[in-house]
Amino acid sequence: MKRLLPILLLALSGCQPVGTNPEQSAAYNQARKSADAGEWKAAVAFYRQTLDEHPRFARAHLELALLYDEKLNDPIGAIYHYRRYLDLEPNSDKRRVVDDFIERARLSLASKLPQNPGTDVNELLRLQQQNTALASEVAALKTKLAGYEAVINAPALPAPTDPTPPTPTPNPAKPRTHVVAKGDTLHSLALRYYGTRAGWEKIYQANRATVPVKDQLRVGQSLVIP
C-alpha cells in the first residue's frame, strides 16, 4: 500500500484537469514537491491552496485524498476528496480502484468508532464531510472579508485645499515588510495585504533582487510590501 501513492501520481499524468491548466500553478507544483519530500502537512496546505484557485481540478482532489488516506490516517478527508474526484471524473478508468479506496477508508473510520449498535457510520461520515466542506468555505469567506475590511477601513485621503502639487517629503515613510513564514506564497501574501491574489506581481517586482524565482520564498526572508 505504501507504494500506491507514487504509482497513482505517475498514472495521473495522463489525466486532463477541468478548465484551464491548473497543473502549471505554483501552488500545485509546490504541493507535489512537498509530497515527494515527505512533507505531508505542507503538501496538504499547498493542495488546498490549489483547490481554492481551481476547485474543479480533479487530479488535485485525488492526490490530496491519497495523502489523507495513506500518510495522515484521515479517512474522512480521504473519502471527501475521493468522491469529489469521481464527481468531476465520472468516467475515469480509475473509478473501480477509487471506489475500493473509498470502501477501505469507510471501514477504517468504522473501526475507530465506539462499538455502539446505534452508530450509523454513513450518517456520521456524511455529517463530518459536510462539516469539512463548510469549514473550508468559512475559511475562504473570512479571507475575503479581511481583504474587504482592509479596503473599507483604510484612511481616507484628505480633500485637496490647494491645486499646487504637494512638495515631496525628504524622508519618505519606511515601507512595510513581511517576514516569510512556512506556507507563504506570493499569491497568499497578495490576498492578505491587497485582498486579491492578482497583486502578487507587485510584491514580486518589489523584491526581484532577493526573489529571483517567484515561487521560491525562503522562510525567514524579509519582503517589501509596496
Secondary structure, 3 states (H helix, E strand, C coil): CCCHHHHHHHHHHHCCCCCCCHHHCHHHHHHHHHHHCCCHHHHHHHHHHHHHHCCCCHHHHHHHHHHHHHHCCCHHHHHHHHHHHHHHCCCCCCHHHHHHHHHHHHHHHHHHCCCCCCCCHHHHHHHHHHHHHHHHHHHHHHHHHHHHHHHHCCCCCCCCCCCCCCCCCCCCCCCEEEECCCCCCHHHHHHHHHCCHHHHHHHHHHCCCCCCCCCCCCCCCEEEEC
